Amino acid sequence: MSKQVAVILSGCGVQDGSEIYETTLTLLRLDQLGIGYRCFAPDIDQSDVIDHRSGEAVEERRSVLVESARLARGEISPLAELEADEFDAVILPGGFGAAKNLSNFAEAGADMVIHEGLVDVLGEFHEDRKPIGLMCIAPVMVPRLLGPGIAVTIGHDPGVAGAISSMGGLHRSCGVEDIVVDFEHRVVTTPAYMIATRLGEAATGIFKLVDRIDELMDL
């Protein structure tokens, strides 16, 4: 039986959901490695809806689960159905949905609250010592999700790095094509589009993250 990875999405589109390139590159690398995956997203309304052409908010309601289904080609399940014991690892792509829908970091900063269902299921993965990968802005949630003292990266943004430190996390500066691995806690992070300027740059770091998650599943 092949390894199985849960991929948690937060909508569709960098400004109000999951970053599309990051999600696609994650799924591509999993497939290239022969690793099975299944996508999940919370069954809630988005915090806001952004016109990705103008960058302006629009008066519209959209479902995080329904929008995430666009990225998963319809093959997606509610986050409430994710059972950690059915998977060997979990990966969270970035995009502002992580800071708006999976948490309210975009609004509250270091005082953020994480979606309760995400805290519960990520806690199970962590307790079972199953590898956890996060990219782009998603690593900012780690101190609230998994506890203090875990090394992560979002690149080198001083404001976000400071928020991670103020919550008890350990931020490590990192280039776009590299990863930070906390071997003790089995957490792998990469900056991706926090600093990427080209698709190829993001791909290098994301592929390294997925490769390391693959290695950790064997340990």
Summary of the structure (lengths in Angstrom):
residues: 219
radius of gyration: 15.5
end to end distance: 16.8
largest distance: 48.2
contacts: 792
relative contact order: 0.16
helix: 41%
strand: 18%
